[in-house]
Amino acid sequence: MESWTSESGLNYLLAAPSGLAVLVILLLLLFPKFRKLFFRDKLIALLLAFLLVLNSLEIALFSNFTKDYDLLIRLFCTFSTIAASVFLSVSENLNPKALFPRPLFYTILIFFNLSLIILITSTDLIITGAFKNTYSISRTLGQYYWALQIYILACILLGPALIYQSVKNSSTPLIKKRNKVILISFVPIAFTVSLVIVLMLTGFSFSLSFIFPLATLIFLIIYLHTENKDDLFKILVTVPFSSERKAYMELNDRVLNYIAMTQTDEKTSLKNLLSDIERTFITNALEIKDGDHNLAAELLSISISTVYRNKKRDN
């Protein structure tokens, strides 16, 4: 049996994250609710398609799929450029108040993409060739390879900035929470790509083989699971220090405590349980509405006197 320390074994190991990403993306297409989202959200469907191609090319780079190394590298750089632009477009699309007209935004992106694609595929200014190294295929850098790096870095860094702007401009608390979660999920992508490009610009060589496919997969899954408010809440209750997690843990602990008491024939009070649940919801509503008692009462469809009564009881 071939050892995993051999060249071939190392190839399989390095290609595993990309293979996992391809598998998960294909599985996502089997779910009707996600397919509906892809038809509705063209940008996320486009991102899905380019990530699928990009990860497939990554697998090909490790598996000796073809001896035309130059073609593989040029295709990989081309799709990396487009994927970075789509990431930026998805980020901009979340913002209800565009910083500048979207036709102008997309025109600029298309211009840069076409320019870089022509330089990558038709000249040696960005990529001059490719060669087989110990475990994969490496590119021979052209004189202006730095231009490609700067463009991808700009797209990846502008993405979180635009999502942060969308958090500030969110029209409802629900949209604001969703955009916050998406912003957090974008951080691993921005960090890894920025680190690698900065290292490459300073002369170091670093591979994203393990990190980037998993980071993009996390972003994609979280983005898809924040479309539905129930799925969004399931994600929020896992976020440390969030108001959703605090409320969930408090309710969960109290309900479990009452259930444990009833299971051991210990006398308990249903009225006290319901009172505890009511107090937790009111406290959470006050946090959501920044302490405004009227808005909290309106949110829960209760009287303001009930809000004050529960607050007084807490005190």
Steps between C-alpha positions, in 0.01 A plus 500: 500500500635842402624710791342839572848640535568434132459766233172351377366467854590861574319603181181330617527662843547851358214452254261376773363846606422588137338159449287554811396844374394356161301224671319739735417744218350217293302381804361850552349484152289204611303710752193673348519801734857572390419449131222758534748741655746446214228584246405807700848624587704498179818623669512220755425249222791647302724480805400137551587418138842668511590339833406163353730558200777649715506204739486256208804671348674481838444122499636481145815688608576231758391193305705526177174509308678639196856576395396841368610676818500844341131471403399384849682785673360764264146364547547495878617863507216604268230342717666634816470851357132456415422333834655795688282739298187296572581500873522879484171520306323282757627732774382810315162345431432468875520877540158672467673834444759456228808718539485580128269399212500124449526523116825692550617248762444203268648683201824559692512135613440371148770728360762379751395138455521509122835679512651248742351199318650617169838554666486158671389296200663680208829643630790415730467819702312332789594132458794388288452126550465215747707209631452185705643519851511237775128481562314736267532738207654843554478811286790692357426860582497770236617857535153627597378211714480749786209672318292182530592469868406862572166463320403182688616652829295816436185296427545283808565797732224718356251216551493515883500881487187496281330240721581710809341797321193286431475421875486873574243562225276199577132589493388244761664329801464163327692613191759664725555175690524303176760735355702482823511121476603520131771752593641262762496213248697715251785565745682162444503562123628857533764400753641200312508666157654819642764304691599290199520794259699712746743209554535448124562872443780484758660197335353211700317206344180376665218268395129554560425136422375414847348831607331676209255225388380454858476876564290557186285198587426643846403835345273335243321276750444783749379733225246242387387421855433863588230546236241338728443666840468164678832381356653839584393463863654151514830657396466795738449277805846354433667844497665573837363801693213560254162599647346200321738258668447665837121474471515146364731376775292666771175350372661163436644481851172597666284264295741210553506573872120487521489181291758338729290594804183346355683182397612444862150563641621820660225758533537798272298795378395537139404859577858576607637339183271707277593809701871427449448452126302825479776687685767361267310608189439847638868542598605389152251739336638789706852416384388485137320836532786666693299527822196668341203364702238610249675329206563186707130484594404551134742228388343244735142629460462556874417800715775732613391440860598132456847609390542728803359234734754242385782754517398590855491131591854456360623793709 
